[in-house]
Structures are given as C-alpha cells and as structure tokens.
Amino acid sequence: MTPRADCRIDDVRAGDGRTPMRAPKLTAWVGMAALGLGSLLLAGAARAEPSAAGGFDPAPLQARAANGDPTAAFQLGTLDYVGLGVVQDYIGAAHLLTQAGDAGNAEAQCELGFLYQTGSFAQGPPPPDPADAVPLYEKAAASGNACGEFALGAMYETGQVVPKDPAMAASLFGKAAAQGFTLDPSSFPLEQLQQRFYAVAYQLTGQSQWTDLVSNHAAAGN
C-alpha cells in the first residue's frame, strides 16, 4: 500500500498542545482526536542527528535502504517514526515502511498499519480511515508475525473496523503471546504497539531503555 500523495499530518502533540510527544507512552486514543493535522510536503531521505542518540550514525542504514534492503528500510523507517538518531519524519517513515512492507517485511507491515490506524495519514475531508490498517495487519499476521497477530487481535477485540469477534481476538492474542508479545490488561493495545516500535529504535541505536519490550528478532525486521 502506497501512502497517498495528498496526505496531511502534523506531530502528535502532548497535552499542552505545543510540545511534540517523544516519550514511548501513547495516550488513550481510539479515534483521531489527539492528532493535529497540518499541511506537509512529502519527505526525502532522513537527516542525520548523530548527537541525538549517543553518536549513532544512520548513514549505513540509509545507504542500505537506498539500495533496496528491506530490513534497513524497516529499521530506518522506525527511527524516522520515533525521531531517534534522525530528525523525526512521519512521512519519510511511511515511505520507508511501505518499501520494506512491499518487499515482505512483516514488522514494517505492522508498523505501517499502526500509522494508518492512529491517523498518521489523513485525506481530509473525509477523516482518516483506520480500515487501511487491516490488510497490513492481516499480511503480517498471515506470515506468523507476532506484531501483526497482536494488532489484528486488538481490532477484533474492540470491533474497530472489523466485526467484534472475541474468539478470533483470543486466538490471535494467543499466537502473539506464544512468541512473547503478551497482552497487558493494564495498558491499551495501541500503547503496547507504540512501545514495541520505540524499543526497536532504542535497540538499534545501542540504548538500553525499553529494549526488554522487543526481541532481537523483531529489531532485525524478520
């Protein structure tokens, strides 16, 4: 799925309405009310900020992604989304994740689905359509990817876009849990998904925070 060229987006904002949200904690969104939408231009290559991640240099990832490496595209797309080691760039992230997902990278498919589900792409009016996330989650889940299974299970649990189906949700959550991605009843599923992506970024840049939330397998983009 190619991100629409007429997308509109702005940074997700913290409660004061001014400060970009950087911490790996997602507030309780279900719809799109927490997103501020503004004009944008399609982004080019990520711009390095080595000091932002303890001297991390994204240049090798950028070169590999430019040469069509889907794992590198997934990893660089995640860094673009989180804003760690590079300037935060949601549209650049979407293009890189699309590149990786089209090449079969299931983690990228799941993360791109998350961006669609949470309204990171808006063609307005009408408002963003979370239904765009469903085929991406389905592709990831069909390949046995825990992120896709978890995300799709959460949709069936809540009945967002898809018909509410507790049995299907339990089955998908069970498959994800068998790979170490366990539903935490004390937090929202979207929080857990976002924390997974932050964990990948921290792991890629050699930082310890949040790396317990994701396996090396996920960080490698397999």
Backbone hydrogen bonds in HBPLUS format (Angstrom, degrees):
<---DONOR---> <-ACCEPTOR-->    atom                        ^
c    i                          cat <-CA-CA->   ^        H-A-AA   ^      H-
h    n   atom  resd res      DA  || num        DHA   H-A  angle D-A-AA Bond
n    s   type  num  typ     dist DA aas  dist angle  dist       angle   num
A0007-CYS N   A0004-ARG O   3.28 MM   3  5.53 142.7  2.43 118.5 115.5     1
A0008-ARG N   A0122-ALA O   2.88 MM 114  5.10 124.5  2.20 130.5 147.1     2
A0009-ILE N   A0038-GLY O   3.08 MM  29  5.22 130.5  2.33 166.8 158.3     3
A0021-MET N   A0012-VAL O   3.14 MM   9  6.01 169.7  2.15 150.4 149.5     4
A0014-ALA N   A0019-THR O   2.94 MM   5  5.58 160.7  1.98 161.8 167.9     5
A0017-GLY N   A0014-ALA O   2.93 MM   3  5.67 165.7  1.95 126.1 130.6     6
A0025-LYS N   A0023-ALA O   2.72 MM   2  5.50 143.0  1.86 103.1  92.8     7
A0029-TRP N   A0027-THR O   2.71 MM   2  5.83 126.6  1.99 118.8 102.1     8
A0035-LEU N   A0032-MET O   3.04 MM   3  5.62 167.5  2.06 122.1 125.9     9
A0087-VAL N   A0047-ARG O   3.10 MM  40  5.77 150.4  2.19 154.3 163.4    10
A0049-GLU N   A0085-GLY O   3.24 MM  36  5.39 167.0  2.26 128.3 124.4    11
A0052-ALA N   A0049-GLU O   2.87 MM   3  5.54 154.7  1.93 124.9 132.6    12
A0053-ALA N   A0050-PRO O   3.33 MM   3  6.00 168.9  2.34 117.4 120.5    13
A0055-GLY N   A0050-PRO O   2.94 MM   5  4.72 137.7  2.12 143.0 143.0    14
A0056-PHE N   A0053-ALA O   3.20 MM   3  5.38 151.2  2.29 106.1 114.7    15
A0061-LEU N   A0058-PRO O   3.03 MM   3  5.40 115.2  2.47 110.2 125.4    16
A0062-GLN N   A0058-PRO O   2.93 MM   4  6.15 160.1  1.97 158.0 164.6    17
A0063-ALA N   A0059-ALA O   2.92 MM   4  6.14 156.8  1.97 155.1 160.4    18
A0064-ARG N   A0060-PRO O   3.02 MM   4  6.25 163.6  2.05 149.3 153.5    19
A0065-ALA N   A0061-LEU O   2.85 MM   4  5.99 162.3  1.88 154.0 159.2    20
A0066-ALA N   A0062-GLN O   2.96 MM   4  6.06 156.2  2.02 143.0 149.6    21
A0067-ASN N   A0063-ALA O   3.11 MM   4  6.33 132.0  2.36 136.9 149.1    22
A0067-ASN N   A0064-ARG O   3.13 MM   3  5.06 131.4  2.38  92.8 106.0    23
A0069-ASP N   A0064-ARG O   3.00 MM   5  5.44 163.8  2.03 149.0 145.9    24
A0068-GLY N   A0065-ALA O   2.96 MM   3  5.14 159.3  2.00 110.0 113.1    25
A0073-ALA N   A0069-ASP O   3.00 MM   4  6.24 153.2  2.07 148.8 157.2    26
A0074-PHE N   A0070-PRO O   2.92 MM   4  6.12 155.6  1.98 144.7 150.6    27
A0075-GLN N   A0071-THR O   2.94 MM   4  6.20 166.7  1.96 152.3 155.8    28
A0076-LEU N   A0072-ALA O   2.84 MM   4  5.95 168.9  1.86 153.3 156.5    29
A0077-GLY N   A0073-ALA O   2.84 MM   4  5.81 151.3  1.93 140.0 148.9    30
A0078-THR N   A0074-PHE O   2.94 MM   4  6.17 148.7  2.04 146.7 154.7    31
A0079-LEU N   A0075-GLN O   3.07 MM   4  6.41 156.3  2.13 146.4 152.5    32
A0080-ASP N   A0076-LEU O   2.88 MM   4  6.15 154.5  1.95 147.9 155.2    33
A0081-TYR N   A0077-GLY O   2.96 MM   4  6.20 153.3  2.03 143.1 150.1    34
A0082-VAL N   A0078-THR O   2.95 MM   4  6.19 166.9  1.96 155.5 158.1    35
A0083-GLY N   A0079-LEU O   2.71 MM   4  5.58 151.4  1.78 145.7 154.7    36
A0084-LEU N   A0079-LEU O   3.35 MM   5  5.37 144.5  2.48 134.9 142.5    37
A0089-ASP N   A0080-ASP O   2.94 MM   9  5.08 162.3  1.97 128.9 134.7    38
A0093-ALA N   A0089-ASP O   2.90 MM   4  6.09 153.4  1.97 147.7 156.0    39
A0094-ALA N   A0090-TYR O   2.94 MM   4  6.20 153.5  2.01 141.9 148.5    40
A0095-HIS N   A0091-ILE O   3.07 MM   4  6.37 158.1  2.12 150.7 155.3    41
A0096-LEU N   A0092-GLY O   3.07 MM   4  6.29 162.0  2.10 150.5 155.3    42
A0097-LEU N   A0093-ALA O   2.82 MM   4  5.99 163.3  1.85 156.4 161.5    43
A0098-THR N   A0094-ALA O   2.86 MM   4  5.94 148.5  1.96 141.5 150.3    44
A0099-GLN N   A0095-HIS O   2.96 MM   4  6.15 157.5  2.01 143.0 149.0    45
A0100-ALA N   A0096-LEU O   2.95 MM   4  6.26 161.3  1.99 149.6 154.1    46
A0101-GLY N   A0097-LEU O   2.73 MM   4  5.82 162.2  1.76 146.6 152.7    47
A0102-ASP N   A0098-THR O   2.83 MM   4  5.88 162.1  1.86 151.9 156.0    48
A0103-ALA N   A0100-ALA O   3.07 MM   3  5.13 132.3  2.31  96.6 109.9    49
A0105-ASN N   A0100-ALA O   3.01 MM   5  5.39 163.8  2.04 142.3 138.4    50
A0104-GLY N   A0101-GLY O   2.92 MM   3  5.04 160.3  1.96 107.5 112.6    51
A0109-GLN N   A0105-ASN O   3.12 MM   4  6.46 150.9  2.20 145.0 153.6    52
A0110-CYS N   A0106-ALA O   3.00 MM   4  6.27 156.3  2.06 150.1 155.4    53
A0111-GLU N   A0107-GLU O   2.97 MM   4  6.23 164.2  2.00 150.0 154.2    54
A0112-LEU N   A0108-ALA O   2.88 MM   4  5.97 161.7  1.92 151.0 156.2    55
A0113-GLY N   A0109-GLN O   2.96 MM   4  6.09 151.7  2.04 140.2 148.4    56
A0114-PHE N   A0110-CYS O   3.00 MM   4  6.32 148.9  2.10 145.6 153.9    57
A0115-LEU N   A0111-GLU O   3.10 MM   4  6.48 149.9  2.19 144.1 151.5    58
A0116-TYR N   A0112-LEU O   3.06 MM   4  6.44 154.4  2.13 149.9 156.4    59
A0117-GLN N   A0113-GLY O   2.79 MM   4  6.02 164.5  1.82 153.9 158.9    60
A0118-THR N   A0114-PHE O   2.98 MM   4  6.07 158.7  2.03 151.6 155.7    61
A0120-SER N   A0115-LEU O   2.78 MM   5  5.06 156.2  1.83 169.0 163.7    62
A0119-GLY N   A0116-TYR O   3.13 MM   3  5.23 162.0  2.16 106.2 111.4    63
A0132-ASP N   A0129-ASP O   3.14 MM   3  6.14 172.8  2.14 128.7 130.0    64
A0133-ALA N   A0130-PRO O   2.92 MM   3  5.61 158.5  1.97 118.4 124.9    65
A0134-VAL N   A0131-ALA O   3.12 MM   3  5.45 141.3  2.27 106.9 116.5    66
A0137-TYR N   A0133-ALA O   2.95 MM   4  6.21 163.3  1.98 162.2 167.3    67
A0138-GLU N   A0134-VAL O   2.84 MM   4  6.04 160.8  1.88 157.6 163.9    68
A0139-LYS N   A0135-PRO O   2.98 MM   4  6.08 154.6  2.04 138.7 144.5    69
A0140-ALA N   A0136-LEU O   3.11 MM   4  6.34 166.3  2.12 149.4 152.8    70
A0141-ALA N   A0137-TYR O   2.81 MM   4  5.99 165.7  1.83 155.2 159.6    71
A0142-ALA N   A0138-GLU O   2.85 MM   4  5.90 155.2  1.91 146.5 153.4    72
A0143-SER N   A0140-ALA O   3.22 MM   3  5.42 138.5  2.40  99.7 110.6    73
A0145-ASN N   A0140-ALA O   3.10 MM   5  5.41 156.4  2.16 151.9 147.7    74
A0144-GLY N   A0141-ALA O   2.90 MM   3  5.09 159.8  1.94 110.7 116.3    75
A0149-GLU N   A0145-ASN O   3.02 MM   4  6.26 160.3  2.06 152.4 158.5    76
A0150-PHE N   A0146-ALA O   2.89 MM   4  6.01 161.8  1.92 149.2 153.9    77
A0151-ALA N   A0147-CYS O   2.91 MM   4  6.07 170.7  1.92 153.6 156.5    78
A0152-LEU N   A0148-GLY O   2.94 MM   4  5.95 164.5  1.96 148.5 153.1    79
A0153-GLY N   A0149-GLU O   2.90 MM   4  5.91 151.4  1.99 139.7 148.5    80
A0154-ALA N   A0150-PHE O   2.93 MM   4  6.21 149.7  2.02 148.9 156.7    81
A0155-MET N   A0151-ALA O   3.22 MM   4  6.55 145.5  2.34 139.2 147.7    82
A0156-TYR N   A0152-LEU O   3.07 MM   4  6.43 158.0  2.12 151.0 156.4    83
A0157-GLU N   A0153-GLY O   2.87 MM   4  6.06 143.0  2.00 143.9 155.2    84
A0158-THR N   A0154-ALA O   3.11 MM   4  6.28 154.5  2.18 144.1 148.7    85
A0159-GLY N   A0155-MET O   2.77 MM   4  5.67 136.8  1.96 143.0 155.7    86
A0160-GLN N   A0155-MET O   3.26 MM   5  5.24 132.9  2.49 138.7 144.8    87
A0165-ASP N   A0156-TYR O   2.95 MM   9  5.18 161.8  1.98 133.2 139.2    88
A0162-VAL N   A0160-GLN O   2.74 MM   2  5.52 144.1  1.86 103.0  92.8    89
A0169-ALA N   A0165-ASP O   2.92 MM   4  6.18 162.0  1.96 157.5 163.5    90
A0170-ALA N   A0166-PRO O   2.87 MM   4  6.03 159.7  1.91 146.2 151.3    91
A0171-SER N   A0167-ALA O   2.99 MM   4  6.22 156.5  2.05 146.1 152.5    92
A0172-LEU N   A0168-MET O   2.97 MM   4  6.21 163.5  1.99 153.0 156.8    93
A0173-PHE N   A0169-ALA O   2.82 MM   4  6.00 163.0  1.85 154.0 159.5    94
A0174-GLY N   A0170-ALA O   2.87 MM   4  5.94 150.4  1.96 141.4 149.8    95
A0175-LYS N   A0171-SER O   3.04 MM   4  6.36 150.3  2.13 144.0 151.2    96
A0176-ALA N   A0172-LEU O   2.98 MM   4  6.25 160.9  2.02 150.6 155.7    97
A0177-ALA N   A0173-PHE O   2.82 MM   4  5.98 158.1  1.86 149.0 155.6    98
A0178-ALA N   A0174-GLY O   3.03 MM   4  6.21 143.3  2.17 140.3 149.1    99
A0179-GLN N   A0176-ALA O   2.97 MM   3  5.34 149.0  2.07 106.6 116.4   100
A0181-PHE N   A0176-ALA O   2.99 MM   5  5.13 157.6  2.04 138.6 131.4   101
A0180-GLY N   A0177-ALA O   2.92 MM   3  4.85 163.5  1.95 106.7 109.9   102
A0187-SER N   A0184-ASP O   3.11 MM   3  5.80 172.3  2.12 125.9 127.5   103
A0191-GLU N   A0188-PHE O   2.91 MM   3  5.20 127.7  2.19 106.1 120.4   104
A0192-GLN N   A0188-PHE O   3.18 MM   4  6.64 153.8  2.26 151.7 159.0   105
A0193-LEU N   A0189-PRO O   2.96 MM   4  6.29 153.6  2.03 151.3 158.8   106
A0194-GLN N   A0190-LEU O   2.99 MM   4  6.15 165.7  2.01 145.3 149.1   107
A0195-GLN N   A0191-GLU O   2.90 MM   4  6.10 159.0  1.94 151.4 157.5   108
A0196-ARG N   A0192-GLN O   3.06 MM   4  6.24 144.4  2.19 138.7 147.6   109
A0196-ARG N   A0193-LEU O   3.09 MM   3  5.12 121.8  2.44  94.9 109.6   110
A0197-PHE N   A0193-LEU O   3.22 MM   4  6.65 152.8  2.30 149.4 155.5   111
A0198-TYR N   A0194-GLN O   3.00 MM   4  6.33 159.2  2.05 152.8 158.8   112
A0199-ALA N   A0195-GLN O   2.85 MM   4  6.01 152.5  1.93 144.5 152.4   113
A0200-VAL N   A0196-ARG O   3.05 MM   4  6.38 152.3  2.12 146.3 152.7   114
A0201-ALA N   A0197-PHE O   3.13 MM   4  6.45 159.9  2.17 146.8 151.5   115
A0202-TYR N   A0198-TYR O   2.90 MM   4  6.21 163.5  1.93 156.6 160.7   116
A0203-GLN N   A0199-ALA O   2.89 MM   4  6.03 156.1  1.95 147.7 154.8   117
A0204-LEU N   A0200-VAL O   2.87 MM   4  6.07 159.4  1.92 152.5 158.0   118
A0205-THR N   A0201-ALA O   3.11 MM   4  6.31 148.4  2.22 145.8 153.3   119
A0207-GLN N   A0202-TYR O   2.82 MM   5  4.99 155.3  1.88 161.9 156.7   120
A0206-GLY N   A0203-GLN O   3.16 MM   3  5.15 161.9  2.19 104.0 108.6   121
A0211-THR N   A0208-SER O   3.25 MM   3  5.72 168.3  2.27 129.5 131.4   122
A0213-LEU N   A0210-TRP O   2.98 MM   3  5.63 165.8  2.00 121.3 125.4   123
A0214-VAL N   A0211-THR O   3.47 MM   3  5.83 173.1  2.47 110.4 112.4   124
A0219-ALA N   A0215-SER O   3.12 MM   4  6.46 160.1  2.17 148.2 153.7   125
A0220-ALA N   A0216-ASN O   2.97 MM   4  6.13 141.3  2.12 144.6 153.9   126
A0222-ASN N   A0217-HIS O   3.35 MM   5  5.93 166.8  2.37 165.3 161.4   127
A0221-GLY N   A0218-ALA O   2.91 MM   3  5.07 150.1  2.00 104.0 113.9   128
